[in-house]
């Protein structure tokens, strides 16, 4: 399926970082991971670190699905507010989900440091402002809930917000001290290269035509006639994983992003180069890059087809550029790259992680939503524990049988 169109900045910036072979013979391995994006890379990393031998297969080139189009704002905030998630799942599970995402930021920081500084991981603050006056009470309630549960946040009133962002003429915002950003495409490649050094085998441009469940494992039939036998299969193919499920767990959306040319300014482009986003749904979101570019995304639409999504790219890109100029009129925003993609969300905003009865010896790592990278860290830990026959105390929060 066509996941992405346009000029995804991270691929244009990095190019084809590494070469991976195709499969020329039948294989057998303890664990096979379907999916060569950031979710599959993190899954391979955690398993390789635990000494579990893995084979990874990807039907595209490594990282050229949704990963190359990721805007990589790493935020503990789930697309569903903590207050709303508490109503849906109860306070204990909602708070645990938020805390796991927050912890995942710093786990990813440690992973990035181990695989190399070139992934451009950097901690940031995050500013989440009320788009409309009537959304302010709900945002204030959300701030109080986060503060009550020990999340490091501050409340910015209108004057404080104007002080730091003079042209964001809104009534209030939550400042979060825990956020980050990264070059996701490069990170995925670095993770796979590190896994290969530990004995993992990574293949791309190979299509899995059939998944056959057997008594003691899973057989994958490939498009080139070869086969892979495995005791346990992990499906980490993003929203395309829905093709292997009879249970519908996703809603698809089209999203758009653009990035400016480098802005010749010393120092931060705005307050501490924080991540910036808004309470409206769909929401605008912004970040900077290490070479002083502005990345802005949003203007989401319900997904109908890749053709209809792509037809809107020019108009959506223009709207995003106008929004950037309106919010930061003192910065010379000149659009450089623009792209669009398809992403999935769930009803409660949480990922789906674990197994289903219809697919024995198979685990799904479905890190949907606005913070899918952090969800993928959580998924990698849970599935690693399941494979190692260890009890994970958080697995049930993200299971397929949740209410």
ChimeraX attribute file (.defattr): number of C-alpha atoms within 10 A of each C-alpha:
attribute: neighborCount
match mode: 1-to-1
recipient: residues
	/A:1	6
	/A:2	11
	/A:3	18
	/A:4	24
	/A:5	18
	/A:6	17
	/A:7	18
	/A:8	24
	/A:9	23
	/A:10	20
	/A:11	18
	/A:12	11
	/A:13	11
	/A:14	12
	/A:15	11
	/A:16	14
	/A:17	12
	/A:18	12
	/A:19	12
	/A:20	15
	/A:21	11
	/A:22	15
	/A:23	19
	/A:24	10
	/A:25	10
	/A:26	13
	/A:27	13
	/A:28	14
	/A:29	17
	/A:30	14
	/A:31	24
	/A:32	27
	/A:33	27
	/A:34	23
	/A:35	28
	/A:36	31
	/A:37	28
	/A:38	31
	/A:39	30
	/A:40	28
	/A:41	30
	/A:42	26
	/A:43	30
	/A:44	32
	/A:45	28
	/A:46	22
	/A:47	23
	/A:48	21
	/A:49	13
	/A:50	12
	/A:51	12
	/A:52	19
	/A:53	18
	/A:54	26
	/A:55	22
	/A:56	22
	/A:57	23
	/A:58	26
	/A:59	19
	/A:60	16
	/A:61	18
	/A:62	30
	/A:63	28
	/A:64	20
	/A:65	24
	/A:66	22
	/A:67	27
	/A:68	25
	/A:69	27
	/A:70	22
	/A:71	27
	/A:72	21
	/A:73	25
	/A:74	27
	/A:75	26
	/A:76	25
	/A:77	21
	/A:78	21
	/A:79	18
	/A:80	18
	/A:81	22
	/A:82	21
	/A:83	20
	/A:84	14
	/A:85	21
	/A:86	16
	/A:87	11
	/A:88	15
	/A:89	15
	/A:90	12
	/A:91	15
	/A:92	9
	/A:93	17
	/A:94	22
	/A:95	21
	/A:96	14
	/A:97	23
	/A:98	21
	/A:99	16
	/A:100	16
	/A:101	25
	/A:102	19
	/A:103	17
	/A:104	21
	/A:105	22
	/A:106	16
	/A:107	15
	/A:108	19
	/A:109	17
	/A:110	12
	/A:111	17
	/A:112	20
	/A:113	14
	/A:114	12
	/A:115	16
	/A:116	15
	/A:117	11
	/A:118	13
	/A:119	19
	/A:120	17
	/A:121	23
	/A:122	16
	/A:123	17
	/A:124	20
	/A:125	19
	/A:126	28
	/A:127	26
	/A:128	19
	/A:129	26
	/A:130	23
	/A:131	22
	/A:132	14
	/A:133	10
	/A:134	10
	/A:135	15
	/A:136	19
	/A:137	12
	/A:138	14
	/A:139	22
	/A:140	18
	/A:141	14
	/A:142	17
	/A:143	23
	/A:144	17
	/A:145	17
	/A:146	22
	/A:147	14
	/A:148	11
	/A:149	12
	/A:150	10
	/A:151	19
	/A:152	13
	/A:153	19
	/A:154	16
	/A:155	18
	/A:156	20
	/A:157	17
	/A:158	15
	/A:159	14
	/A:160	14
	/A:161	22
	/A:162	16
	/A:163	13
	/A:164	13
	/A:165	15
	/A:166	14
	/A:167	15
	/A:168	17
	/A:169	16
	/A:170	20
	/A:171	20
	/A:172	27
	/A:173	26
	/A:174	23
	/A:175	21
	/A:176	23
	/A:177	16
	/A:178	20
	/A:179	21
	/A:180	23
	/A:181	24
	/A:182	23
	/A:183	25
	/A:184	24
	/A:185	29
	/A:186	25
	/A:187	26
	/A:188	24
	/A:189	23
	/A:190	22
	/A:191	23
	/A:192	29
	/A:193	20
	/A:194	20
	/A:195	23
	/A:196	17
	/A:197	10
	/A:198	16
	/A:199	15
	/A:200	22
	/A:201	20
	/A:202	25
	/A:203	20
	/A:204	20
	/A:205	16
	/A:206	17
	/A:207	16
	/A:208	19
	/A:209	12
	/A:210	12
	/A:211	15
	/A:212	12
	/A:213	19
	/A:214	14
	/A:215	8
	/A:216	12
	/A:217	17
	/A:218	22
	/A:219	19
	/A:220	21
	/A:221	18
	/A:222	17
	/A:223	13
	/A:224	14
	/A:225	12
	/A:226	14
	/A:227	19
	/A:228	19
	/A:229	21
	/A:230	23
	/A:231	18
	/A:232	21
	/A:233	28
	/A:234	23
	/A:235	22
	/A:236	27
	/A:237	25
	/A:238	25
	/A:239	20
	/A:240	16
	/A:241	15
	/A:242	17
	/A:243	10
	/A:244	12
	/A:245	13
	/A:246	9
	/A:247	10
	/A:248	9
	/A:249	17
	/A:250	19
	/A:251	15
	/A:252	16
	/A:253	17
	/A:254	24
	/A:255	22
	/A:256	29
	/A:257	30
	/A:258	29
	/A:259	28
	/A:260	21
	/A:261	16
	/A:262	18
	/A:263	15
	/A:264	12
	/A:265	10
	/A:266	7
	/A:267	10
	/A:268	11
	/A:269	20
	/A:270	15
	/A:271	14
	/A:272	13
	/A:273	19
	/A:274	23
	/A:275	25
	/A:276	20
	/A:277	21
	/A:278	19
	/A:279	20
	/A:280	12
	/A:281	11
	/A:282	12
	/A:283	13
	/A:284	21
	/A:285	22
	/A:286	23
	/A:287	25
	/A:288	23
	/A:289	18
	/A:290	13
	/A:291	10
	/A:292	19
	/A:293	20
	/A:294	25
	/A:295	24
	/A:296	25
	/A:297	26
	/A:298	22
	/A:299	18
	/A:300	21
	/A:301	15
	/A:302	13
	/A:303	17
	/A:304	12
	/A:305	13
	/A:306	17
	/A:307	10
	/A:308	11
	/A:309	23
	/A:310	18
	/A:311	10
	/A:312	14
	/A:313	21
	/A:314	15
	/A:315	10
	/A:316	24
	/A:317	24
	/A:318	14
	/A:319	14
	/A:320	25
	/A:321	22
	/A:322	14
	/A:323	15
	/A:324	24
	/A:325	16
	/A:326	13
	/A:327	14
	/A:328	17
	/A:329	13
	/A:330	10
	/A:331	16
	/A:332	15
	/A:333	19
	/A:334	17
	/A:335	18
	/A:336	14
	/A:337	18
	/A:338	25
	/A:339	22
	/A:340	30
	/A:341	25
	/A:342	24
	/A:343	24
	/A:344	23
	/A:345	20
	/A:346	18
	/A:347	11
	/A:348	15
	/A:349	19
	/A:350	25
	/A:351	27
	/A:352	25
	/A:353	25
	/A:354	21
	/A:355	20
	/A:356	17
	/A:357	8
	/A:358	11
	/A:359	17
	/A:360	16
	/A:361	21
	/A:362	22
	/A:363	22
	/A:364	28
	/A:365	30
	/A:366	28
	/A:367	28
	/A:368	24
	/A:369	21
	/A:370	24
	/A:371	21
	/A:372	28
	/A:373	26
	/A:374	28
	/A:375	27
	/A:376	26
	/A:377	26
	/A:378	27
	/A:379	29
	/A:380	23
	/A:381	17
	/A:382	25
	/A:383	24
	/A:384	22
	/A:385	17
	/A:386	16
	/A:387	18
	/A:388	12
	/A:389	9
	/A:390	11
	/A:391	11
	/A:392	13
	/A:393	8
	/A:394	15
	/A:395	18
	/A:396	15
	/A:397	19
	/A:398	21
	/A:399	17
	/A:400	17
	/A:401	11
	/A:402	9
	/A:403	7
